[in-house]
């Protein structure tokens, strides 16, 4: 197994686990000081209400699962890791952009992941070898 694939998988899993902070905060499972509960996104411009915020929190868990699945597929050498990673990264980009104020680091990480994948098969094959 290639070292670069292991490092990339660890980063993807960590990114996925950080998404669980959104799930925890927005579903009110616990209090996270750095990510306070609120029912609004887009800098307070869109109020989702309590139910909408719970759904928003659940969507963060979907992204977490997607990153872990993509990382596992990458480590296993399965060819479908790339389309899964593109999809979950775009999904994560939407989620993090909606809450830019606290999730801007996730926005940048998602853009970096997409840029690496966009650079083409040459970069992607570094991880698959």
C-alpha positions, 0 to 999 in steps of 0.5 A: 500500500502506498504511503501517499494513499494512506496519508490521503485516507487519513486526511479524508477520514479526519475531514469526515469526522470533523463533519460530525461536529456539525451533526452534533451541534445542529442536531443538539446532541451536545454543545460545542463552543466553537460551533454554537447552535443556531437555526440560520445559515448564510450569515443569518440570511436563511432561517431553517427553523428547528426541524430544518436545522436538524435535517441540516445536521443530519446531512453533515453526518451523510458527508462524514460517512461519504468521506470515510467510505471514499477513504476506505475505497481508496485504501482498498484500491477500488476504482470508484473512490474518485467519483464518490470523493468528488460527489461527497466533496461537492456536497461538503462544499455546499454544507460548509459554504452555507455556514461559512462563518464557522466552516470556512476551513472546510470550504478551503479543504474541499476546494483543495481536494477538488483541485487535486482530483481535477488535476487529472489522472496523473495526480489521482494515480499517485494515490491509487498505486 
